[in-house]
Amino acid sequence: MVDRIVTGAHYGLRDWLAQRITALVVAAYAILFVGAVLVCSPDSHADWQAMFAPLWMRLASFVFFFSLFWHAWIGMRDIFMDYVKSAAARLSLQVLTIVLLVAYMAWAAQILWSM
């Protein structure tokens, strides 16, 4: 009989749940955003700025971007683990993905709070 050492127990469930929750956040924001565009009907840059001026809209947008990037990270990490066999290449791709997603998050924050 071969004894298997289980490491990282429950990570699969946690990541599965995180993907579902972040997907729900993204879907809820999409509905909120479409509703806001229908109500405000922004035609100019000033109208778009006015739509994102309230703190609740900026926070909702920030939560949306955070959820989107977390969702993307889990998906990309799983793809890399499943399909990239070289440990060095997988680690390089994962680090590159993390750096890009953190940079995108910082960029989103800069855009949302520089209005």
Beta strands, then each sheet from edge to edge (+ up, - down):
end
